[in-house]
Amino acid sequence: MSSPNPTAAAAPAAPTVQAPPPNNRRGFLLRLVLIIVILGIIGWTLWYFLDGRWYEGTDDAYVNGNIVQITPRINGTVITIGADDGDLVKQGDVLVKLDRSDADVGLQRAAANLASTVRKVRGLYSTVSGAQAQLAVQRVALAKAQADYNRRRDLAKTGAISNEELSHALDALNSAQNGLTTAQQQLQTNSVLVDDTVVASHPDVKAAAAQYRAAYLDDVRTTMVAPVTGYVAKRTVQVGQRVQPGAALMAVVPLHEVWVDANFKETQLKHMRIGQPVEVTSDVYGSSVKYKAQVESLGVGTGSAFSLLPAQNATGNWIKIVQRIPVRVVFTDPSQLDKNPLRIGMSLDTDVNLHDQSGQTLSQQARTEPRFTTDVFQQEMADANAQIDRIIHDNMAGQH
């Protein structure tokens, strides 16, 4: 039996070769994220100090505008409604009509009174002419009586006539003097009523004209028209309703003259100035429609300061809360509102560009022109005056 091979038994085992450690992917990703975050912080910092800090924005902004209330100026019963909610109306369009029967009667009564007054005043001028003629007659009578008395006085000295006849001549002279005095007083009395006037400017005629004017306006006001061009809203009036002066029947909203009331935090107003450009977006159109606008005014108080019950902070548990100031923003391109109209109360986002610091924080000049006006009612008075002139002219026929 052969012995085992000692060499083979003593040979050591071959050493195990270890594989290289795998790459640490997590560490690499973390470093990458860290680099991206650092670059992002650097980029945001550069953007903020170079451009971003010159913008202030808020989403606490809403569309506001003029809501023109249609209210009656006289009592009446509604017989016609010319427009309903959402209808477009032009300035001067008829919106509501009231029964005008009573107003027509009052107008006819005022017209008759004016015509009668004109004729009476014409009579006053004729009375003055008559008093002047009577005064002339009394002067002639006085001159005749004076001449008769002088002649009889001379005759009485020679005994040609009796003293009784001279006494009668003296009585006639005194009577003529009294008649002249009476005629002068009557002329003065009549002249006082018409001095420095013509028929149209006489106080009685002017008073009657004022009564006619009031009756004419009451008659015209039975028809209510749109003061401005816009869209009808909040119609509450019904046919047959008895309305009182001042009652709100409907409203007209001119949507082409809306603005934005943006409520900024008081900490955002440090660099805000009047006239700075504003970019406005609405929730209904999104960012695809950007309105061009500018700051028109910065509010003079917080919303809470003008509330019905202002906040009372004189308490022991008072906590400071950042207040908001209303800033009015007006649109600079009306064509955008025609293409993409906004409604009252819509939510908006506003972004104010603060680069231009040349403006003021408060207006420095008083407004010299009306902010919002209508001339639709001016024609009423012009028509009334034209009718008054016609009535006076018709009742002056034959006067020279």
Backbone torsions as a table, in degrees:
resi	resn	phi	psi	omega
1	MET	NA	127.4	-176.2
2	SER	-83.9	145.9	179.7
3	SER	-81.8	150.1	179.3
4	PRO	-62.4	157.6	-178.2
5	ASN	-76.7	111.3	-179.1
6	PRO	-63.3	-31.4	-179.2
7	THR	-65.4	-44.1	-179.1
8	ALA	-67.4	-34.7	-178.9
9	ALA	-70.7	-33.0	-176.3
10	ALA	-86.5	-4.1	-176.0
11	ALA	-70.0	127.6	-179.7
12	PRO	-72.2	156.4	179.2
13	ALA	-73.4	149.7	-179.1
14	ALA	-68.4	134.8	-178.8
15	PRO	-64.6	143.6	-179.8
16	THR	-82.9	129.8	179.4
17	VAL	-88.7	119.9	179.9
18	GLN	-81.0	137.8	179.2
19	ALA	-74.5	146.6	178.3
20	PRO	-61.8	145.6	-178.4
21	PRO	-63.4	141.7	179.4
22	PRO	-67.0	154.4	178.2
23	ASN	-64.1	139.4	-179.1
24	ASN	-84.4	90.0	-177.7
25	ARG	-65.7	-35.4	-179.4
26	ARG	-64.2	-43.7	178.6
27	GLY	-62.3	-39.5	179.4
28	PHE	-64.1	-43.7	180.0
29	LEU	-64.9	-40.3	178.2
30	LEU	-61.9	-43.5	178.5
31	ARG	-63.7	-39.5	179.0
32	LEU	-63.6	-44.1	178.4
33	VAL	-62.7	-40.9	179.4
34	LEU	-62.3	-41.2	178.8
35	ILE	-64.3	-42.6	-179.4
36	ILE	-63.4	-42.7	179.6
37	VAL	-62.6	-44.1	179.8
38	ILE	-62.6	-44.3	178.3
39	LEU	-63.7	-38.0	177.8
40	GLY	-63.6	-42.7	179.2
41	ILE	-63.8	-41.9	178.6
42	ILE	-63.4	-44.9	179.8
43	GLY	-63.7	-43.5	179.9
44	TRP	-64.9	-39.1	179.5
45	THR	-62.9	-44.9	178.4
46	LEU	-62.8	-43.2	-180.0
47	TRP	-63.8	-41.7	-176.7
48	TYR	-64.7	-47.6	-176.1
49	PHE	-75.1	-27.1	-179.7
50	LEU	-88.2	-32.7	-174.2
51	ASP	-142.7	-44.2	-170.4
52	GLY	-62.0	-35.5	-177.8
53	ARG	-72.5	-5.9	178.5
54	TRP	-97.2	21.5	175.9
55	TYR	-133.5	139.5	173.6
56	GLU	-129.8	132.5	-177.4
57	GLY	-133.2	160.9	175.8
58	THR	-154.8	148.5	173.0
59	ASP	-103.6	4.3	176.4
60	ASP	-90.5	66.0	-176.2
61	ALA	-138.9	145.0	-174.5
62	TYR	-142.8	152.1	177.2
63	VAL	-75.3	134.0	175.9
64	ASN	-132.8	163.0	-179.2
65	GLY	-172.4	179.7	179.0
66	ASN	-79.5	129.6	175.1
67	ILE	-113.0	101.3	-173.4
68	VAL	-85.3	112.0	-178.6
69	GLN	-79.1	136.4	174.7
70	ILE	-99.0	111.3	-176.4
71	THR	-129.0	142.4	177.4
72	PRO	-73.1	150.1	177.1
73	ARG	-105.8	-2.9	176.1
74	ILE	-140.4	165.2	172.8
75	ASN	-72.6	151.5	176.8
76	GLY	174.8	170.3	178.3
77	THR	-108.8	128.5	-176.7
78	VAL	-71.6	129.2	177.2
79	ILE	-119.0	-19.2	-178.5
80	THR	-145.8	137.9	173.0
81	ILE	-120.9	120.0	-171.7
82	GLY	-94.3	-7.8	-177.4
83	ALA	-154.7	156.4	179.9
84	ASP	-129.1	174.3	-177.7
85	ASP	-53.5	132.8	177.7
86	GLY	89.2	-10.8	-179.1
87	ASP	-75.4	142.3	172.7
88	LEU	-83.2	129.7	177.3
89	VAL	-126.7	144.0	176.3
90	LYS	-95.4	156.5	178.1
91	GLN	-58.1	126.8	-179.1
92	GLY	97.5	-10.8	177.9
93	ASP	-66.7	145.1	-179.4
94	VAL	-75.9	127.6	179.4
95	LEU	-106.5	-44.9	-177.7
96	VAL	-142.1	140.0	173.9
97	LYS	-120.9	138.7	175.7
98	LEU	-107.5	157.2	175.1
99	ASP	-62.1	126.5	-172.5
100	ARG	-108.9	16.1	-177.6
101	SER	-60.2	-52.0	-179.5
102	ASP	-62.8	-38.9	-179.7
103	ALA	-66.6	-36.4	178.1
104	ASP	-64.7	-42.2	178.8
105	VAL	-62.9	-44.7	178.4
106	GLY	-61.9	-36.6	179.0
107	LEU	-68.1	-41.3	178.3
108	GLN	-64.3	-39.6	178.4
109	ARG	-63.6	-42.5	179.5
110	ALA	-66.6	-36.0	178.6
111	ALA	-66.2	-41.6	178.3
112	ALA	-65.4	-39.2	179.1
113	ASN	-65.1	-40.1	179.2
114	LEU	-65.2	-43.8	179.5
115	ALA	-62.8	-42.9	179.3
116	SER	-63.6	-39.6	-179.8
117	THR	-65.5	-40.6	178.7
118	VAL	-60.7	-42.4	-179.8
119	ARG	-67.8	-37.3	177.8
120	LYS	-65.3	-41.0	179.3
121	VAL	-66.9	-37.5	174.7
122	ARG	-58.6	-37.4	176.9
123	GLY	-63.3	-34.0	177.6
124	LEU	-63.5	-40.4	178.0
125	TYR	-66.2	-37.0	177.1
126	SER	-66.2	-37.4	178.1
127	THR	-61.4	-38.7	177.7
128	VAL	-62.9	-43.3	178.3
129	SER	-62.4	-41.2	178.0
130	GLY	-65.0	-39.6	178.8
131	ALA	-65.5	-35.7	177.2
132	GLN	-65.7	-40.7	178.4
133	ALA	-66.3	-40.7	178.6
134	GLN	-64.3	-36.8	177.3
135	LEU	-63.3	-39.8	178.7
136	ALA	-64.2	-40.4	178.5
137	VAL	-63.2	-43.9	-178.7
138	GLN	-65.9	-34.4	177.0
139	ARG	-65.5	-40.9	177.2
140	VAL	-64.0	-42.6	-180.0
141	ALA	-63.5	-39.4	178.5
142	LEU	-65.2	-42.4	178.9
143	ALA	-62.4	-40.2	179.0
144	LYS	-66.4	-43.6	-179.8
145	ALA	-65.0	-37.1	178.9
146	GLN	-66.2	-41.3	178.9
147	ALA	-65.9	-41.2	178.0
148	ASP	-62.8	-43.2	-179.3
149	TYR	-65.1	-43.4	179.9
150	ASN	-61.9	-41.3	-179.0
151	ARG	-66.3	-44.9	-179.6
152	ARG	-69.3	-30.9	177.5
153	ARG	-64.9	-40.7	178.6
154	ASP	-67.1	-39.2	179.0
155	LEU	-67.8	-35.5	-179.3
156	ALA	-65.5	-28.4	179.9
157	LYS	-68.0	-29.8	-179.6
158	THR	-92.5	-4.2	-179.9
159	GLY	82.3	11.6	-178.8
160	ALA	-70.2	-28.7	178.7
161	ILE	-130.3	162.4	-178.9
162	SER	-82.5	161.9	176.3
163	ASN	-65.0	-28.1	179.5
164	GLU	-64.2	-41.8	178.6
165	GLU	-66.2	-35.8	176.6
166	LEU	-65.3	-37.5	178.6
167	SER	-64.2	-38.1	177.4
168	HIS	-65.0	-38.4	178.5
169	ALA	-65.0	-38.3	178.2
170	LEU	-65.7	-40.2	177.7
171	ASP	-62.2	-40.4	178.4
172	ALA	-64.2	-37.4	178.0
173	LEU	-65.1	-45.1	178.7
174	ASN	-62.6	-40.3	178.3
175	SER	-62.5	-40.8	178.8
176	ALA	-65.4	-38.8	177.8
177	GLN	-64.5	-43.9	177.7
178	ASN	-63.3	-38.6	177.8
179	GLY	-63.6	-38.8	177.9
180	LEU	-65.0	-43.2	178.9
181	THR	-61.3	-43.5	179.0
182	THR	-62.4	-42.1	179.7
183	ALA	-64.4	-38.4	178.2
184	GLN	-65.4	-42.8	179.6
185	GLN	-65.7	-39.1	179.9
186	GLN	-66.2	-40.0	177.7
187	LEU	-63.9	-42.4	179.5
188	GLN	-63.1	-42.1	179.6
189	THR	-62.0	-43.9	-179.7
190	ASN	-70.4	-35.5	-178.3
191	SER	-68.0	-35.3	179.8
192	VAL	-58.3	-32.7	-177.0
193	LEU	-73.2	-17.9	-175.0
194	VAL	-131.2	3.4	-177.5
195	ASP	-59.6	139.0	173.8
196	ASP	56.8	31.3	177.2
197	THR	-137.3	161.0	164.2
198	VAL	-115.5	177.1	-175.5
199	VAL	-58.6	-44.6	-175.5
200	ALA	-67.2	-27.1	-178.2
201	SER	-100.2	4.7	179.5
202	HIS	-66.3	141.0	-177.2
203	PRO	-55.9	-40.4	180.0
204	ASP	-64.4	-40.5	179.0
205	VAL	-68.1	-39.8	179.6
206	LYS	-65.4	-37.5	177.4
207	ALA	-65.5	-43.3	177.7
208	ALA	-66.0	-35.8	177.3
209	ALA	-65.8	-38.0	177.6
210	ALA	-64.5	-39.7	177.0
211	GLN	-64.0	-40.4	178.1
212	TYR	-65.8	-40.7	-179.6
213	ARG	-61.0	-43.4	179.0
214	ALA	-63.8	-41.7	178.8
215	ALA	-66.8	-37.9	178.9
216	TYR	-64.6	-43.9	179.5
217	LEU	-64.3	-39.4	176.7
218	ASP	-61.7	-37.6	179.3
219	ASP	-68.7	-42.7	179.9
220	VAL	-67.2	-36.0	-175.5
221	ARG	-74.1	-0.7	170.5
222	THR	-70.3	-14.0	175.4
223	THR	-111.9	116.7	-179.3
224	MET	-99.6	127.7	-176.9
225	VAL	-115.4	165.3	179.5
226	ALA	-75.3	121.9	178.9
227	PRO	-69.1	-28.7	-176.7
228	VAL	-138.9	167.2	173.7
229	THR	-84.3	131.7	-179.3
230	GLY	178.5	-160.7	-177.3
231	TYR	-115.4	139.6	-176.4
232	VAL	-77.0	139.8	177.6
233	ALA	-146.4	158.8	172.4
234	LYS	57.2	42.9	177.2
235	ARG	-73.7	124.0	178.0
236	THR	-121.2	-13.3	-175.6
237	VAL	-72.6	148.1	178.4
238	GLN	-130.7	151.5	177.1
239	VAL	-62.8	136.5	-178.6
240	GLY	88.7	-7.1	-179.0
241	GLN	-72.7	137.6	174.5
242	ARG	-90.1	116.0	-173.4
243	VAL	-107.8	154.0	178.9
244	GLN	-115.2	155.1	177.8
245	PRO	-56.7	133.4	177.3
246	GLY	93.1	-9.8	180.0
247	ALA	-72.6	134.8	-179.5
248	ALA	-77.4	117.1	-179.6
249	LEU	-97.2	-38.8	177.2
250	MET	-166.8	177.6	178.4
251	ALA	-133.1	152.0	174.4
252	VAL	-119.4	125.8	-176.4
253	VAL	-114.3	112.1	175.3
254	PRO	-79.2	95.7	-173.8
255	LEU	-70.0	-12.6	178.1
256	HIS	-84.5	1.7	-179.9
257	GLU	-127.4	38.8	179.0
258	VAL	-87.6	167.1	176.2
259	TRP	-142.3	-177.3	-177.9
260	VAL	-119.5	131.5	170.2
261	ASP	-105.1	102.6	-178.7
262	ALA	-102.6	127.8	-177.0
263	ASN	-100.3	103.9	-179.6
264	PHE	-97.9	149.4	172.6
265	LYS	-65.2	148.7	-178.5
266	GLU	-61.9	-25.0	178.4
267	THR	-74.7	-11.0	-179.5
268	GLN	-93.4	-3.7	-172.0
269	LEU	-95.0	0.7	-174.2
270	LYS	-57.4	-43.1	-176.1
271	HIS	-108.8	11.7	-177.4
272	MET	-85.2	135.5	-176.5
273	ARG	-136.2	156.9	176.0
274	ILE	-66.4	135.9	178.3
275	GLY	95.0	-7.0	179.6
276	GLN	-68.4	141.4	-179.1
277	PRO	-69.9	148.1	-178.4
278	VAL	-133.4	138.8	173.3
279	GLU	-106.3	125.4	-174.4
280	VAL	-119.1	133.3	172.7
281	THR	-127.1	149.0	-178.1
282	SER	-112.1	155.2	178.4
283	ASP	-67.6	-29.6	-175.5
284	VAL	-75.3	-34.3	-179.0
285	TYR	-101.9	-18.2	-179.5
286	GLY	74.8	-166.9	-176.1
287	SER	-74.5	-6.0	179.5
288	SER	-71.4	-20.0	178.6
289	VAL	-119.2	115.2	179.9
290	LYS	-115.4	117.2	-178.9
291	TYR	-85.8	141.0	175.1
292	LYS	-90.2	131.2	-177.2
293	ALA	-151.4	-179.9	176.4
294	GLN	-152.8	159.4	179.2
295	VAL	-73.4	124.6	177.8
296	GLU	-97.5	-38.5	-179.5
297	SER	-160.7	152.4	173.4
298	LEU	-105.1	133.9	-175.3
299	GLY	-57.6	152.8	-179.7
300	VAL	-95.8	6.9	178.1
301	GLY	-171.9	163.7	177.7
302	THR	-75.5	163.9	178.2
303	GLY	-62.8	-36.9	-178.6
304	SER	-69.2	-27.3	-178.2
305	ALA	-67.0	-27.7	-178.2
306	PHE	-105.9	11.9	179.0
307	SER	-74.1	165.6	-178.8
308	LEU	-61.9	-37.9	176.9
309	LEU	-122.5	89.3	-178.7
310	PRO	-59.2	148.4	-179.8
311	ALA	-64.8	140.0	177.5
312	GLN	-110.6	109.5	-174.1
313	ASN	-96.9	2.2	-178.6
314	ALA	-82.9	60.2	178.2
315	THR	-128.1	161.3	-177.3
316	GLY	-73.9	-22.3	-178.7
317	ASN	-103.9	32.6	-177.6
318	TRP	-69.4	136.6	177.0
319	ILE	-124.2	128.3	-178.9
320	LYS	-69.5	130.6	178.8
321	ILE	-125.8	132.3	178.5
322	VAL	-64.5	124.1	-177.6
323	GLN	-87.7	162.1	177.8
324	ARG	-116.8	140.5	-179.1
325	ILE	-112.9	129.2	177.3
326	PRO	-72.9	131.9	177.4
327	VAL	-119.5	125.1	-179.8
328	ARG	-87.9	128.2	-179.7
329	VAL	-119.5	128.7	-179.3
330	VAL	-112.6	147.7	180.0
331	PHE	-80.2	139.1	-177.8
332	THR	-101.5	-9.2	-179.6
333	ASP	-126.9	91.7	-177.4
334	PRO	-60.0	-25.7	-178.7
335	SER	-63.9	-27.3	177.0
336	GLN	-65.8	-36.3	178.5
337	LEU	-70.9	-31.2	176.1
338	ASP	-68.5	-36.8	-178.6
339	LYS	-80.3	-39.6	-179.5
340	ASN	-129.9	80.8	-174.6
341	PRO	-67.1	149.5	176.4
342	LEU	-113.1	150.7	178.5
343	ARG	-107.8	155.7	179.2
344	ILE	-61.0	131.4	176.3
345	GLY	92.5	-4.8	180.0
346	MET	-64.0	148.8	177.8
347	SER	-84.2	142.0	-177.5
348	LEU	-136.8	160.9	169.0
349	ASP	-114.0	131.5	-179.8
350	THR	-121.5	140.9	-179.8
351	ASP	-133.5	110.2	-175.0
352	VAL	-93.5	129.9	175.6
353	ASN	-87.3	115.9	-172.8
354	LEU	-96.2	8.7	-175.3
355	HIS	-61.2	-41.1	-177.8
356	ASP	-83.8	111.9	-179.0
357	GLN	-106.1	17.1	-174.5
358	SER	-82.1	-15.1	-177.0
359	GLY	-78.2	179.7	179.9
360	GLN	-103.2	159.2	175.2
361	THR	-87.6	-22.1	176.2
362	LEU	-133.0	146.2	179.7
363	SER	-61.7	138.0	-177.2
364	GLN	-105.6	-3.2	-178.1
365	GLN	-132.6	141.1	176.6
366	ALA	-76.2	147.5	179.4
367	ARG	-72.5	132.9	-178.6
368	THR	-102.4	-16.3	179.9
369	GLU	-116.0	150.4	177.1
370	PRO	-60.5	141.0	178.9
371	ARG	-74.2	-36.3	-177.2
372	PHE	-149.7	127.0	-173.9
373	THR	-149.1	165.2	174.9
374	THR	-144.8	147.2	178.7
375	ASP	-115.0	15.0	-173.9
376	VAL	-68.3	-23.9	-177.4
377	PHE	-93.0	-10.1	-177.5
378	GLN	-67.0	-31.3	-177.7
379	GLN	-66.7	-26.0	-179.7
380	GLU	-59.0	-48.9	-178.8
381	MET	-67.2	-37.2	178.8
382	ALA	-63.3	-41.8	178.8
383	ASP	-66.6	-39.5	178.5
384	ALA	-61.7	-45.0	179.6
385	ASN	-64.3	-35.7	177.8
386	ALA	-64.9	-40.1	178.5
387	GLN	-67.0	-38.0	177.6
388	ILE	-63.0	-44.8	178.1
389	ASP	-60.3	-38.9	-179.5
390	ARG	-65.5	-44.1	-179.2
391	ILE	-64.0	-43.0	179.1
392	ILE	-62.8	-43.5	-178.9
393	HIS	-64.3	-41.4	-178.9
394	ASP	-64.5	-29.5	-177.5
395	ASN	-98.4	7.7	175.6
396	MET	-104.5	6.1	-176.7
397	ALA	-58.0	134.3	177.0
398	GLY	90.3	-8.3	179.3
399	GLN	-86.7	136.7	-180.0
400	HIS	-117.9	NA	NA
